[in-house]
Amino acid sequence: MLNEPFFKFGEEIMYAIVETGGKQYRAETGTTIQVERLPGDVGAQIELSKVCLVHGDAGILVGQPFINGAKVTAEILRQGRTRSITVFKKKRRKNYRRTRGHRQGFTQLVIKNIATA
């Protein structure tokens, strides 16, 4: 059990590259990803339809730019905000200083299913 490898050669792991919030993420079934904030409540099921690539039993499907009919189903684990960053602006010799903070909103998803057309 302890010395059993996590990944066995010859096994195909199905994954998809999805686009949301202007960024691309690798999604495998059962994994958790943190994306830009999406509307929805905790526990809700959402579908990500902008699938760029699917790697599975049938090989690799590449979209141009997206695969028609492919979708990734996920469940919202939590909605939150990242830790605060400080935004500091200054103009020298003008006594101009402004300090602001920023917290980016995010949605944490657990991938349930990857479906191709």
Jmol script that loads the backbone (N, CA, C; Angstrom):
load data "model"
ATOM      1  N   MET A   1       0.817  -1.210   0.000  1.00  0.00           N
ATOM      2  CA  MET A   1       0.000   0.000   0.000  1.00  0.00           C
ATOM      3  C   MET A   1       0.852   1.262   0.000  1.00  0.00           C
ATOM      4  N   LEU A   2       1.805   1.355   0.918  1.00  0.00           N
ATOM      5  CA  LEU A   2       2.585   2.586   1.016  1.00  0.00           C
ATOM      6  C   LEU A   2       3.541   2.764  -0.157  1.00  0.00           C
ATOM      7  N   ASN A   3       4.052   1.656  -0.665  1.00  0.00           N
ATOM      8  CA  ASN A   3       5.008   1.758  -1.759  1.00  0.00           C
ATOM      9  C   ASN A   3       4.352   1.669  -3.123  1.00  0.00           C
ATOM     10  N   GLU A   4       3.018   1.647  -3.158  1.00  0.00           N
ATOM     11  CA  GLU A   4       2.311   1.579  -4.426  1.00  0.00           C
ATOM     12  C   GLU A   4       2.381   2.931  -5.126  1.00  0.00           C
ATOM     13  N   PRO A   5       2.785   2.976  -6.394  1.00  0.00           N
ATOM     14  CA  PRO A   5       2.917   4.278  -7.074  1.00  0.00           C
ATOM     15  C   PRO A   5       1.563   4.944  -7.272  1.00  0.00           C
ATOM     16  N   PHE A   6       1.569   6.259  -7.216  1.00  0.00           N
ATOM     17  CA  PHE A   6       0.345   7.034  -7.408  1.00  0.00           C
ATOM     18  C   PHE A   6      -0.152   6.908  -8.835  1.00  0.00           C
ATOM     19  N   PHE A   7       0.766   6.931  -9.784  1.00  0.00           N
ATOM     20  CA  PHE A   7       0.417   6.859 -11.204  1.00  0.00           C
ATOM     21  C   PHE A   7       1.031   5.596 -11.781  1.00  0.00           C
ATOM     22  N   LYS A   8       0.208   4.763 -12.380  1.00  0.00           N
ATOM     23  CA  LYS A   8       0.703   3.547 -13.018  1.00  0.00           C
ATOM     24  C   LYS A   8       0.844   3.810 -14.513  1.00  0.00           C
ATOM     25  N   PHE A   9       1.978   3.455 -15.054  1.00  0.00           N
ATOM     26  CA  PHE A   9       2.195   3.647 -16.479  1.00  0.00           C
ATOM     27  C   PHE A   9       1.243   2.745 -17.248  1.00  0.00           C
ATOM     28  N   GLY A  10       0.695   3.262 -18.310  1.00  0.00           N
ATOM     29  CA  GLY A  10      -0.281   2.534 -19.087  1.00  0.00           C
ATOM     30  C   GLY A  10      -1.704   2.963 -18.748  1.00  0.00           C
ATOM     31  N   GLU A  11      -1.905   3.544 -17.558  1.00  0.00           N
ATOM     32  CA  GLU A  11      -3.223   4.062 -17.195  1.00  0.00           C
ATOM     33  C   GLU A  11      -3.400   5.423 -17.845  1.00  0.00           C
ATOM     34  N   GLU A  12      -4.565   5.652 -18.383  1.00  0.00           N
ATOM     35  CA  GLU A  12      -4.866   6.944 -18.980  1.00  0.00           C
ATOM     36  C   GLU A  12      -5.669   7.768 -17.998  1.00  0.00           C
ATOM     37  N   ILE A  13      -5.185   8.934 -17.658  1.00  0.00           N
ATOM     38  CA  ILE A  13      -5.910   9.847 -16.793  1.00  0.00           C
ATOM     39  C   ILE A  13      -6.659  10.818 -17.687  1.00  0.00           C
ATOM     40  N   MET A  14      -7.980  10.893 -17.509  1.00  0.00           N
ATOM     41  CA  MET A  14      -8.778  11.800 -18.322  1.00  0.00           C
ATOM     42  C   MET A  14      -8.711  13.189 -17.706  1.00  0.00           C
ATOM     43  N   TYR A  15      -8.374  14.158 -18.531  1.00  0.00           N
ATOM     44  CA  TYR A  15      -8.349  15.539 -18.070  1.00  0.00           C
ATOM     45  C   TYR A  15      -8.805  16.453 -19.191  1.00  0.00           C
ATOM     46  N   ALA A  16      -9.139  17.670 -18.804  1.00  0.00           N
ATOM     47  CA  ALA A  16      -9.586  18.668 -19.770  1.00  0.00           C
ATOM     48  C   ALA A  16      -8.937  19.999 -19.433  1.00  0.00           C
ATOM     49  N   ILE A  17      -8.727  20.814 -20.445  1.00  0.00           N
ATOM     50  CA  ILE A  17      -8.275  22.189 -20.257  1.00  0.00           C
ATOM     51  C   ILE A  17      -9.502  23.069 -20.489  1.00  0.00           C
ATOM     52  N   VAL A  18      -9.917  23.785 -19.422  1.00  0.00           N
ATOM     53  CA  VAL A  18     -11.104  24.642 -19.515  1.00  0.00           C
ATOM     54  C   VAL A  18     -10.692  26.095 -19.353  1.00  0.00           C
ATOM     55  N   GLU A  19     -11.475  26.976 -19.956  1.00  0.00           N
ATOM     56  CA  GLU A  19     -11.205  28.408 -19.853  1.00  0.00           C
ATOM     57  C   GLU A  19     -12.350  29.067 -19.091  1.00  0.00           C
ATOM     58  N   THR A  20     -11.994  29.823 -18.066  1.00  0.00           N
ATOM     59  CA  THR A  20     -12.963  30.601 -17.310  1.00  0.00           C
ATOM     60  C   THR A  20     -12.244  31.789 -16.689  1.00  0.00           C
ATOM     61  N   GLY A  21     -12.893  32.924 -16.718  1.00  0.00           N
ATOM     62  CA  GLY A  21     -12.284  34.128 -16.150  1.00  0.00           C
ATOM     63  C   GLY A  21     -11.063  34.596 -16.908  1.00  0.00           C
ATOM     64  N   GLY A  22     -10.944  34.256 -18.193  1.00  0.00           N
ATOM     65  CA  GLY A  22      -9.805  34.688 -18.984  1.00  0.00           C
ATOM     66  C   GLY A  22      -8.549  33.868 -18.749  1.00  0.00           C
ATOM     67  N   LYS A  23      -8.651  32.785 -17.982  1.00  0.00           N
ATOM     68  CA  LYS A  23      -7.495  31.926 -17.703  1.00  0.00           C
ATOM     69  C   LYS A  23      -7.855  30.490 -18.046  1.00  0.00           C
ATOM     70  N   GLN A  24      -6.833  29.660 -18.231  1.00  0.00           N
ATOM     71  CA  GLN A  24      -7.048  28.254 -18.553  1.00  0.00           C
ATOM     72  C   GLN A  24      -6.591  27.389 -17.379  1.00  0.00           C
ATOM     73  N   TYR A  25      -7.375  26.340 -17.091  1.00  0.00           N
ATOM     74  CA  TYR A  25      -7.097  25.455 -15.969  1.00  0.00           C
ATOM     75  C   TYR A  25      -7.157  24.011 -16.423  1.00  0.00           C
ATOM     76  N   ARG A  26      -6.312  23.175 -15.825  1.00  0.00           N
ATOM     77  CA  ARG A  26      -6.348  21.735 -16.087  1.00  0.00           C
ATOM     78  C   ARG A  26      -7.306  21.115 -15.074  1.00  0.00           C
ATOM     79  N   ALA A  27      -8.311  20.403 -15.555  1.00  0.00           N
ATOM     80  CA  ALA A  27      -9.340  19.831 -14.695  1.00  0.00           C
ATOM     81  C   ALA A  27      -9.355  18.316 -14.842  1.00  0.00           C
ATOM     82  N   GLU A  28      -9.145  17.604 -13.734  1.00  0.00           N
ATOM     83  CA  GLU A  28      -9.290  16.163 -13.675  1.00  0.00           C
ATOM     84  C   GLU A  28     -10.454  15.844 -12.758  1.00  0.00           C
ATOM     85  N   THR A  29     -11.115  14.718 -12.982  1.00  0.00           N
ATOM     86  CA  THR A  29     -12.245  14.328 -12.145  1.00  0.00           C
ATOM     87  C   THR A  29     -11.777  14.124 -10.705  1.00  0.00           C
ATOM     88  N   GLY A  30     -12.476  14.786  -9.777  1.00  0.00           N
ATOM     89  CA  GLY A  30     -12.156  14.648  -8.356  1.00  0.00           C
ATOM     90  C   GLY A  30     -11.189  15.684  -7.814  1.00  0.00           C
ATOM     91  N   THR A  31     -10.565  16.478  -8.689  1.00  0.00           N
ATOM     92  CA  THR A  31      -9.611  17.471  -8.208  1.00  0.00           C
ATOM     93  C   THR A  31     -10.316  18.788  -7.908  1.00  0.00           C
ATOM     94  N   THR A  32      -9.639  19.627  -7.150  1.00  0.00           N
ATOM     95  CA  THR A  32     -10.167  20.928  -6.766  1.00  0.00           C
ATOM     96  C   THR A  32      -9.367  22.011  -7.477  1.00  0.00           C
ATOM     97  N   ILE A  33     -10.070  22.978  -8.070  1.00  0.00           N
ATOM     98  CA  ILE A  33      -9.403  24.113  -8.699  1.00  0.00           C
ATOM     99  C   ILE A  33      -9.991  25.399  -8.154  1.00  0.00           C
ATOM    100  N   GLN A  34      -9.183  26.436  -8.144  1.00  0.00           N
ATOM    101  CA  GLN A  34      -9.610  27.751  -7.674  1.00  0.00           C
ATOM    102  C   GLN A  34      -9.607  28.701  -8.862  1.00  0.00           C
ATOM    103  N   VAL A  35     -10.792  29.221  -9.207  1.00  0.00           N
ATOM    104  CA  VAL A  35     -10.963  30.059 -10.391  1.00  0.00           C
ATOM    105  C   VAL A  35     -11.455  31.437  -9.975  1.00  0.00           C
ATOM    106  N   GLU A  36     -11.507  32.352 -10.940  1.00  0.00           N
ATOM    107  CA  GLU A  36     -12.089  33.666 -10.676  1.00  0.00           C
ATOM    108  C   GLU A  36     -13.540  33.498 -10.249  1.00  0.00           C
ATOM    109  N   ARG A  37     -14.059  34.464  -9.511  1.00  0.00           N
ATOM    110  CA  ARG A  37     -15.393  34.331  -8.927  1.00  0.00           C
ATOM    111  C   ARG A  37     -16.453  34.053  -9.996  1.00  0.00           C
ATOM    112  N   LEU A  38     -17.264  33.023  -9.716  1.00  0.00           N
ATOM    113  CA  LEU A  38     -18.386  32.651 -10.569  1.00  0.00           C
ATOM    114  C   LEU A  38     -19.674  32.803  -9.762  1.00  0.00           C
ATOM    115  N   PRO A  39     -20.775  33.179 -10.400  1.00  0.00           N
ATOM    116  CA  PRO A  39     -22.035  33.295  -9.658  1.00  0.00           C
ATOM    117  C   PRO A  39     -22.551  31.920  -9.256  1.00  0.00           C
ATOM    118  N   GLY A  40     -23.154  31.843  -8.073  1.00  0.00           N
ATOM    119  CA  GLY A  40     -23.724  30.584  -7.604  1.00  0.00           C
ATOM    120  C   GLY A  40     -23.491  30.405  -6.123  1.00  0.00           C
ATOM    121  N   ASP A  41     -24.306  29.558  -5.514  1.00  0.00           N
ATOM    122  CA  ASP A  41     -24.199  29.269  -4.090  1.00  0.00           C
ATOM    123  C   ASP A  41     -23.351  28.028  -3.864  1.00  0.00           C
ATOM    124  N   VAL A  42     -22.878  27.871  -2.634  1.00  0.00           N
ATOM    125  CA  VAL A  42     -22.089  26.697  -2.275  1.00  0.00           C
ATOM    126  C   VAL A  42     -22.963  25.459  -2.423  1.00  0.00           C
ATOM    127  N   GLY A  43     -22.431  24.428  -3.067  1.00  0.00           N
ATOM    128  CA  GLY A  43     -23.165  23.191  -3.301  1.00  0.00           C
ATOM    129  C   GLY A  43     -23.855  23.139  -4.649  1.00  0.00           C
ATOM    130  N   ALA A  44     -23.898  24.254  -5.355  1.00  0.00           N
ATOM    131  CA  ALA A  44     -24.565  24.288  -6.658  1.00  0.00           C
ATOM    132  C   ALA A  44     -23.685  23.622  -7.717  1.00  0.00           C
ATOM    133  N   GLN A  45     -24.319  23.008  -8.713  1.00  0.00           N
ATOM    134  CA  GLN A  45     -23.619  22.396  -9.831  1.00  0.00           C
ATOM    135  C   GLN A  45     -23.524  23.426 -10.957  1.00  0.00           C
ATOM    136  N   ILE A  46     -22.356  23.546 -11.548  1.00  0.00           N
ATOM    137  CA  ILE A  46     -22.188  24.441 -12.687  1.00  0.00           C
ATOM    138  C   ILE A  46     -21.531  23.670 -13.823  1.00  0.00           C
ATOM    139  N   GLU A  47     -21.718  24.178 -15.040  1.00  0.00           N
ATOM    140  CA  GLU A  47     -21.113  23.574 -16.224  1.00  0.00           C
ATOM    141  C   GLU A  47     -20.148  24.567 -16.851  1.00  0.00           C
ATOM    142  N   LEU A  48     -18.955  24.108 -17.120  1.00  0.00           N
ATOM    143  CA  LEU A  48     -17.960  24.901 -17.831  1.00  0.00           C
ATOM    144  C   LEU A  48     -17.940  24.384 -19.261  1.00  0.00           C
ATOM    145  N   SER A  49     -18.427  25.206 -20.197  1.00  0.00           N
ATOM    146  CA  SER A  49     -18.571  24.738 -21.574  1.00  0.00           C
ATOM    147  C   SER A  49     -17.428  25.174 -22.487  1.00  0.00           C
ATOM    148  N   LYS A  50     -16.557  26.055 -22.011  1.00  0.00           N
ATOM    149  CA  LYS A  50     -15.418  26.475 -22.834  1.00  0.00           C
ATOM    150  C   LYS A  50     -14.266  25.497 -22.608  1.00  0.00           C
ATOM    151  N   VAL A  51     -14.348  24.364 -23.265  1.00  0.00           N
ATOM    152  CA  VAL A  51     -13.347  23.308 -23.132  1.00  0.00           C
ATOM    153  C   VAL A  51     -12.404  23.390 -24.321  1.00  0.00           C
ATOM    154  N   CYS A  52     -11.129  23.608 -24.059  1.00  0.00           N
ATOM    155  CA  CYS A  52     -10.132  23.768 -25.127  1.00  0.00           C
ATOM    156  C   CYS A  52      -9.527  22.440 -25.568  1.00  0.00           C
ATOM    157  N   LEU A  53      -9.376  21.494 -24.615  1.00  0.00           N
ATOM    158  CA  LEU A  53      -8.707  20.234 -24.914  1.00  0.00           C
ATOM    159  C   LEU A  53      -9.254  19.163 -23.990  1.00  0.00           C
ATOM    160  N   VAL A  54      -9.411  17.947 -24.506  1.00  0.00           N
ATOM    161  CA  VAL A  54      -9.795  16.800 -23.687  1.00  0.00           C
ATOM    162  C   VAL A  54      -8.839  15.660 -24.003  1.00  0.00           C
ATOM    163  N   HIS A  55      -8.248  15.086 -22.961  1.00  0.00           N
ATOM    164  CA  HIS A  55      -7.369  13.927 -23.100  1.00  0.00           C
ATOM    165  C   HIS A  55      -8.043  12.773 -22.384  1.00  0.00           C
ATOM    166  N   GLY A  56      -8.333  11.706 -23.125  1.00  0.00           N
ATOM    167  CA  GLY A  56      -9.029  10.583 -22.521  1.00  0.00           C
ATOM    168  C   GLY A  56      -8.760   9.289 -23.258  1.00  0.00           C
ATOM    169  N   ASP A  57      -9.732   8.372 -23.157  1.00  0.00           N
ATOM    170  CA  ASP A  57      -9.588   7.061 -23.777  1.00  0.00           C
ATOM    171  C   ASP A  57      -9.515   7.158 -25.304  1.00  0.00           C
ATOM    172  N   ALA A  58     -10.239   8.120 -25.875  1.00  0.00           N
ATOM    173  CA  ALA A  58     -10.273   8.259 -27.335  1.00  0.00           C
ATOM    174  C   ALA A  58      -9.077   9.038 -27.877  1.00  0.00           C
ATOM    175  N   GLY A  59      -8.165   9.416 -27.022  1.00  0.00           N
ATOM    176  CA  GLY A  59      -7.007  10.195 -27.450  1.00  0.00           C
ATOM    177  C   GLY A  59      -7.158  11.644 -27.042  1.00  0.00           C
ATOM    178  N   ILE A  60      -6.562  12.510 -27.828  1.00  0.00           N
ATOM    179  CA  ILE A  60      -6.590  13.935 -27.517  1.00  0.00           C
ATOM    180  C   ILE A  60      -7.501  14.643 -28.514  1.00  0.00           C
ATOM    181  N   LEU A  61      -8.479  15.386 -27.973  1.00  0.00           N
ATOM    182  CA  LEU A  61      -9.345  16.222 -28.795  1.00  0.00           C
ATOM    183  C   LEU A  61      -8.942  17.669 -28.554  1.00  0.00           C
ATOM    184  N   VAL A  62      -8.631  18.380 -29.610  1.00  0.00           N
ATOM    185  CA  VAL A  62      -8.220  19.777 -29.501  1.00  0.00           C
ATOM    186  C   VAL A  62      -9.252  20.636 -30.205  1.00  0.00           C
ATOM    187  N   GLY A  63      -9.738  21.662 -29.496  1.00  0.00           N
ATOM    188  CA  GLY A  63     -10.719  22.566 -30.076  1.00  0.00           C
ATOM    189  C   GLY A  63     -10.063  23.712 -30.810  1.00  0.00           C
ATOM    190  N   GLN A  64     -10.837  24.341 -31.683  1.00  0.00           N
ATOM    191  CA  GLN A  64     -10.321  25.492 -32.421  1.00  0.00           C
ATOM    192  C   GLN A  64     -11.325  26.623 -32.368  1.00  0.00           C
ATOM    193  N   PRO A  65     -11.484  27.410 -31.328  1.00  0.00           N
ATOM    194  CA  PRO A  65     -10.721  27.354 -30.082  1.00  0.00           C
ATOM    195  C   PRO A  65     -11.330  26.430 -29.038  1.00  0.00           C
ATOM    196  N   PHE A  66     -12.643  26.064 -29.164  1.00  0.00           N
ATOM    197  CA  PHE A  66     -13.283  25.219 -28.169  1.00  0.00           C
ATOM    198  C   PHE A  66     -13.871  23.981 -28.835  1.00  0.00           C
ATOM    199  N   ILE A  67     -14.089  22.937 -28.028  1.00  0.00           N
ATOM    200  CA  ILE A  67     -14.674  21.694 -28.521  1.00  0.00           C
ATOM    201  C   ILE A  67     -16.192  21.810 -28.416  1.00  0.00           C
ATOM    202  N   ASN A  68     -16.890  21.640 -29.536  1.00  0.00           N
ATOM    203  CA  ASN A  68     -18.353  21.723 -29.540  1.00  0.00           C
ATOM    204  C   ASN A  68     -18.953  20.555 -28.765  1.00  0.00           C
ATOM    205  N   GLY A  69     -19.849  20.860 -27.839  1.00  0.00           N
ATOM    206  CA  GLY A  69     -20.553  19.830 -27.088  1.00  0.00           C
ATOM    207  C   GLY A  69     -19.829  19.301 -25.875  1.00  0.00           C
ATOM    208  N   ALA A  70     -18.577  19.631 -25.704  1.00  0.00           N
ATOM    209  CA  ALA A  70     -17.837  19.158 -24.529  1.00  0.00           C
ATOM    210  C   ALA A  70     -18.137  20.072 -23.349  1.00  0.00           C
ATOM    211  N   LYS A  71     -18.222  19.469 -22.161  1.00  0.00           N
ATOM    212  CA  LYS A  71     -18.469  20.274 -20.961  1.00  0.00           C
ATOM    213  C   LYS A  71     -17.867  19.590 -19.757  1.00  0.00           C
ATOM    214  N   VAL A  72     -17.536  20.404 -18.782  1.00  0.00           N
ATOM    215  CA  VAL A  72     -17.009  19.926 -17.509  1.00  0.00           C
ATOM    216  C   VAL A  72     -18.013  20.326 -16.436  1.00  0.00           C
ATOM    217  N   THR A  73     -18.474  19.350 -15.665  1.00  0.00           N
ATOM    218  CA  THR A  73     -19.427  19.612 -14.594  1.00  0.00           C
ATOM    219  C   THR A  73     -18.661  19.702 -13.286  1.00  0.00           C
ATOM    220  N   ALA A  74     -18.955  20.747 -12.506  1.00  0.00           N
ATOM    221  CA  ALA A  74     -18.265  20.960 -11.239  1.00  0.00           C
ATOM    222  C   ALA A  74     -19.260  21.385 -10.175  1.00  0.00           C
ATOM    223  N   GLU A  75     -18.845  21.226  -8.921  1.00  0.00           N
ATOM    224  CA  GLU A  75     -19.655  21.650  -7.781  1.00  0.00           C
ATOM    225  C   GLU A  75     -18.901  22.747  -7.046  1.00  0.00           C
ATOM    226  N   ILE A  76     -19.620  23.787  -6.634  1.00  0.00           N
ATOM    227  CA  ILE A  76     -18.996  24.898  -5.919  1.00  0.00           C
ATOM    228  C   ILE A  76     -18.733  24.465  -4.482  1.00  0.00           C
ATOM    229  N   LEU A  77     -17.443  24.448  -4.099  1.00  0.00           N
ATOM    230  CA  LEU A  77     -17.062  24.108  -2.731  1.00  0.00           C
ATOM    231  C   LEU A  77     -17.143  25.321  -1.819  1.00  0.00           C
ATOM    232  N   ARG A  78     -16.615  26.451  -2.305  1.00  0.00           N
ATOM    233  CA  ARG A  78     -16.669  27.649  -1.477  1.00  0.00           C
ATOM    234  C   ARG A  78     -16.451  28.886  -2.323  1.00  0.00           C
ATOM    235  N   GLN A  79     -17.026  29.982  -1.838  1.00  0.00           N
ATOM    236  CA  GLN A  79     -16.822  31.305  -2.415  1.00  0.00           C
ATOM    237  C   GLN A  79     -15.979  32.077  -1.392  1.00  0.00           C
ATOM    238  N   GLY A  80     -14.973  32.769  -1.848  1.00  0.00           N
ATOM    239  CA  GLY A  80     -14.132  33.476  -0.894  1.00  0.00           C
ATOM    240  C   GLY A  80     -13.375  34.613  -1.541  1.00  0.00           C
ATOM    241  N   ARG A  81     -12.485  35.179  -0.734  1.00  0.00           N
ATOM    242  CA  ARG A  81     -11.620  36.253  -1.208  1.00  0.00           C
ATOM    243  C   ARG A  81     -10.200  35.936  -0.773  1.00  0.00           C
ATOM    244  N   THR A  82      -9.243  36.294  -1.633  1.00  0.00           N
ATOM    245  CA  THR A  82      -7.840  36.033  -1.334  1.00  0.00           C
ATOM    246  C   THR A  82      -7.363  36.986  -0.250  1.00  0.00           C
ATOM    247  N   ARG A  83      -6.144  36.784   0.221  1.00  0.00           N
ATOM    248  CA  ARG A  83      -5.609  37.687   1.232  1.00  0.00           C
ATOM    249  C   ARG A  83      -5.356  39.055   0.631  1.00  0.00           C
ATOM    250  N   SER A  84      -5.325  40.046   1.473  1.00  0.00           N
ATOM    251  CA  SER A  84      -5.248  41.426   1.031  1.00  0.00           C
ATOM    252  C   SER A  84      -3.857  41.776   0.514  1.00  0.00           C
ATOM    253  N   ILE A  85      -3.826  42.550  -0.563  1.00  0.00           N
ATOM    254  CA  ILE A  85      -2.568  43.106  -1.045  1.00  0.00           C
ATOM    255  C   ILE A  85      -2.645  44.624  -0.900  1.00  0.00           C
ATOM    256  N   THR A  86      -1.510  45.263  -0.794  1.00  0.00           N
ATOM    257  CA  THR A  86      -1.446  46.711  -0.644  1.00  0.00           C
ATOM    258  C   THR A  86      -1.095  47.342  -1.979  1.00  0.00           C
ATOM    259  N   VAL A  87      -1.915  48.315  -2.385  1.00  0.00           N
ATOM    260  CA  VAL A  87      -1.652  49.068  -3.612  1.00  0.00           C
ATOM    261  C   VAL A  87      -1.200  50.450  -3.162  1.00  0.00           C
ATOM    262  N   PHE A  88       0.057  50.799  -3.448  1.00  0.00           N
ATOM    263  CA  PHE A  88       0.623  52.070  -2.986  1.00  0.00           C
ATOM    264  C   PHE A  88       1.038  52.893  -4.195  1.00  0.00           C
ATOM    265  N   LYS A  89       0.533  54.117  -4.279  1.00  0.00           N
ATOM    266  CA  LYS A  89       0.876  55.030  -5.365  1.00  0.00           C
ATOM    267  C   LYS A  89       1.620  56.209  -4.775  1.00  0.00           C
ATOM    268  N   LYS A  90       2.625  56.681  -5.498  1.00  0.00           N
ATOM    269  CA  LYS A  90       3.414  57.818  -5.017  1.00  0.00           C
ATOM    270  C   LYS A  90       3.958  58.590  -6.198  1.00  0.00           C
ATOM    271  N   LYS A  91       3.949  59.916  -6.072  1.00  0.00           N
ATOM    272  CA  LYS A  91       4.620  60.782  -7.037  1.00  0.00           C
ATOM    273  C   LYS A  91       5.663  61.576  -6.256  1.00  0.00           C
ATOM    274  N   ARG A  92       6.887  61.431  -6.665  1.00  0.00           N
ATOM    275  CA  ARG A  92       7.957  62.050  -5.893  1.00  0.00           C
ATOM    276  C   ARG A  92       7.897  63.570  -5.951  1.00  0.00           C
ATOM    277  N   ARG A  93       8.268  64.153  -4.865  1.00  0.00           N
ATOM    278  CA  ARG A  93       8.364  65.604  -4.681  1.00  0.00           C
ATOM    279  C   ARG A  93       7.019  66.313  -4.779  1.00  0.00           C
ATOM    280  N   LYS A  94       5.915  65.610  -4.831  1.00  0.00           N
ATOM    281  CA  LYS A  94       4.606  66.250  -4.964  1.00  0.00           C
ATOM    282  C   LYS A  94       3.717  66.008  -3.734  1.00  0.00           C
ATOM    283  N   ASN A  95       4.247  65.332  -2.725  1.00  0.00           N
ATOM    284  CA  ASN A  95       3.500  64.986  -1.517  1.00  0.00           C
ATOM    285  C   ASN A  95       2.208  64.236  -1.870  1.00  0.00           C
ATOM    286  N   TYR A  96       2.297  63.344  -2.868  1.00  0.00           N
ATOM    287  CA  TYR A  96       1.158  62.554  -3.292  1.00  0.00           C
ATOM    288  C   TYR A  96       1.414  61.099  -2.910  1.00  0.00           C
ATOM    289  N   ARG A  97       0.630  60.594  -1.980  1.00  0.00           N
ATOM    290  CA  ARG A  97       0.735  59.200  -1.544  1.00  0.00           C
ATOM    291  C   ARG A  97      -0.675  58.665  -1.335  1.00  0.00           C
ATOM    292  N   ARG A  98      -0.978  57.519  -1.927  1.00  0.00           N
ATOM    293  CA  ARG A  98      -2.280  56.885  -1.762  1.00  0.00           C
ATOM    294  C   ARG A  98      -2.060  55.409  -1.455  1.00  0.00           C
ATOM    295  N   THR A  99      -2.725  54.929  -0.441  1.00  0.00           N
ATOM    296  CA  THR A  99      -2.629  53.528  -0.054  1.00  0.00           C
ATOM    297  C   THR A  99      -4.026  52.914  -0.108  1.00  0.00           C
ATOM    298  N   ARG A 100      -4.134  51.822  -0.830  1.00  0.00           N
ATOM    299  CA  ARG A 100      -5.393  51.086  -0.909  1.00  0.00           C
ATOM    300  C   ARG A 100      -5.089  49.604  -0.798  1.00  0.00           C
ATOM    301  N   GLY A 101      -6.083  48.851  -0.422  1.00  0.00           N
ATOM    302  CA  GLY A 101      -5.958  47.400  -0.385  1.00  0.00           C
ATOM    303  C   GLY A 101      -6.863  46.789  -1.442  1.00  0.00           C
ATOM    304  N   HIS A 102      -6.594  45.526  -1.764  1.00  0.00           N
ATOM    305  CA  HIS A 102      -7.423  44.821  -2.745  1.00  0.00           C
ATOM    306  C   HIS A 102      -7.481  43.351  -2.374  1.00  0.00           C
ATOM    307  N   ARG A 103      -8.692  42.794  -2.414  1.00  0.00           N
ATOM    308  CA  ARG A 103      -8.883  41.359  -2.207  1.00  0.00           C
ATOM    309  C   ARG A 103      -9.669  40.820  -3.395  1.00  0.00           C
ATOM    310  N   GLN A 104      -9.071  39.863  -4.095  1.00  0.00           N
ATOM    311  CA  GLN A 104      -9.691  39.293  -5.287  1.00  0.00           C
ATOM    312  C   GLN A 104     -10.646  38.178  -4.887  1.00  0.00           C
ATOM    313  N   GLY A 105     -11.829  38.184  -5.470  1.00  0.00           N
ATOM    314  CA  GLY A 105     -12.798  37.128  -5.205  1.00  0.00           C
ATOM    315  C   GLY A 105     -12.471  35.869  -5.989  1.00  0.00           C
ATOM    316  N   PHE A 106     -12.764  34.699  -5.387  1.00  0.00           N
ATOM    317  CA  PHE A 106     -12.519  33.436  -6.080  1.00  0.00           C
ATOM    318  C   PHE A 106     -13.636  32.443  -5.762  1.00  0.00           C
ATOM    319  N   THR A 107     -13.712  31.412  -6.582  1.00  0.00           N
ATOM    320  CA  THR A 107     -14.628  30.299  -6.384  1.00  0.00           C
ATOM    321  C   THR A 107     -13.803  29.020  -6.423  1.00  0.00           C
ATOM    322  N   GLN A 108     -13.988  28.177  -5.426  1.00  0.00           N
ATOM    323  CA  GLN A 108     -13.284  26.903  -5.384  1.00  0.00           C
ATOM    324  C   GLN A 108     -14.240  25.820  -5.883  1.00  0.00           C
ATOM    325  N   LEU A 109     -13.793  25.066  -6.887  1.00  0.00           N
ATOM    326  CA  LEU A 109     -14.631  24.057  -7.536  1.00  0.00           C
ATOM    327  C   LEU A 109     -14.033  22.675  -7.358  1.00  0.00           C
ATOM    328  N   VAL A 110     -14.895  21.675  -7.227  1.00  0.00           N
ATOM    329  CA  VAL A 110     -14.457  20.276  -7.295  1.00  0.00           C
ATOM    330  C   VAL A 110     -15.056  19.705  -8.581  1.00  0.00           C
ATOM    331  N   ILE A 111     -14.201  19.106  -9.405  1.00  0.00           N
ATOM    332  CA  ILE A 111     -14.603  18.606 -10.707  1.00  0.00           C
ATOM    333  C   ILE A 111     -15.327  17.278 -10.531  1.00  0.00           C
ATOM    334  N   LYS A 112     -16.546  17.181 -11.075  1.00  0.00           N
ATOM    335  CA  LYS A 112     -17.368  15.974 -10.948  1.00  0.00           C
ATOM    336  C   LYS A 112     -17.313  15.100 -12.195  1.00  0.00           C
ATOM    337  N   ASN A 113     -17.372  15.727 -13.377  1.00  0.00           N
ATOM    338  CA  ASN A 113     -17.480  14.928 -14.597  1.00  0.00           C
ATOM    339  C   ASN A 113     -16.902  15.692 -15.778  1.00  0.00           C
ATOM    340  N   ILE A 114     -16.298  14.960 -16.700  1.00  0.00           N
ATOM    341  CA  ILE A 114     -15.822  15.523 -17.961  1.00  0.00           C
ATOM    342  C   ILE A 114     -16.543  14.768 -19.082  1.00  0.00           C
ATOM    343  N   ALA A 115     -17.302  15.501 -19.870  1.00  0.00           N
ATOM    344  CA  ALA A 115     -18.090  14.875 -20.934  1.00  0.00           C
ATOM    345  C   ALA A 115     -17.700  15.453 -22.289  1.00  0.00           C
ATOM    346  N   THR A 116     -17.579  14.571 -23.279  1.00  0.00           N
ATOM    347  CA  THR A 116     -17.343  15.005 -24.645  1.00  0.00           C
ATOM    348  C   THR A 116     -18.603  14.749 -25.446  1.00  0.00           C
ATOM    349  N   ALA A 117     -18.701  15.395 -26.599  1.00  0.00           N
ATOM    350  CA  ALA A 117     -19.912  15.251 -27.421  1.00  0.00           C
ATOM    351  C   ALA A 117     -19.982  13.888 -28.071  1.00  0.00           C
TER     352      ALA A 117
END
end "model"
wireframe off; spacefill off
backbone 0.3
color backbone group
